[in-house]
């Protein structure tokens, strides 16, 4: 990932530092990772401790600096949020904000977010269909207000990333969501492949093949002018890179890679709404994952590999965030792609590596294989060899280690 002044070394510093500034939020989303509540919990970092945390983030260095994401709950529920943002900007950090769409997010507040120099905001829109979004968010009318907020942020010149949920309830409306974002001229779509953490139930997850089909649909979406990224769906990078390579060589990538019926039905709906794709794919393939380029600080200072992986690494009240990130042995193994099961022998284990959060929540092991991925390691390497495609120099592809049996983690 290129940034101001150079390239990030994920062993030395993260690209993204998420700070859960508070658990407080006016919404009651059914899938909420934070299990947000109306009032702040005891033990929340004070203003002074928050300023100290910002100092710690700045210690990673500024060439380029990490992006500090103020998240929650709803960061607008903190009375000192403007002081914290101002201080982060004064330390040379890039700042992003993830506000909830509630009555607190007025046009006056949006204007202030623009004035203080917030680099980007992320807004959650779980479906292009109002009823589906409002059902998940728990308050009727939230969809309408969310669309209004997106338009206002764009009007005020703030870069907007829309986060959308990929779950059993929302997957059928992904084409409507994509069309809405294209119509609104939103530059970035980040799709969150649901993880059973917080209020999210395991029943909300798709099957591995359905998650795979969603990855193929998102690749198609990137041909309509959207930059597409995923949260807890790193298999999207494998899908995108292999499809791009096969398409460039003139092959029918969809059939060769074995798309399923969900993809075909969603693609048909998407093309009815937007017509055939009209641009080259725009995807983000930076090899970050939980603990590699990403670190999360909870409301009480606890440090986790990500907000979706409550695996405690330390606490910023007692230890330096820089020290935790650089020296923790689990994080070192994650960054070195020392995984178990299929993820450990996969040729895409560096650029993908599977969802560490989903592995931990399902198997109780942060290094286990991703249960949402159906890919059989070596399949693409063998396909490429059959087609006469030389993959030996592809920078994202690691040598495939042949194994007759995968060591699968036990469910816990």
Secondary structure, DSSP 8 states (H G I E B T S, - for coil): -EETTEE--TTT--SEEEEE--SB-S---TT-TT--BSS--TT---HHHHHHHHHHHHTT-BTTB-EEEEESS-GGG-TTHHHHHHHHHHTT-EEEE----STT--HHHHHHHHHTT--EEEEE---SSHHHHHHHHTSTTHHHHHHHHHHHHHHTT-EEEEEEEESTTTGGGHHHHHHHHHHHT-SEEEEEE--S-TT--GGGS--HHHHHHHHHHHHHHGGGT-EEEEES-THHHHHHHHHHHHHHTT--HHHHHT--HHHHHHHHHHHHHH-S--S---B-----EETBEEEEE-TTSEEEEETTEEEEEEETTTS-HHHHHHH-HHHHHHHTT---HHHHH-TTTTTT---HHHHHHHHS-TTS--TT----TTHHHHHHHHHT---TT-TT-------SS-------
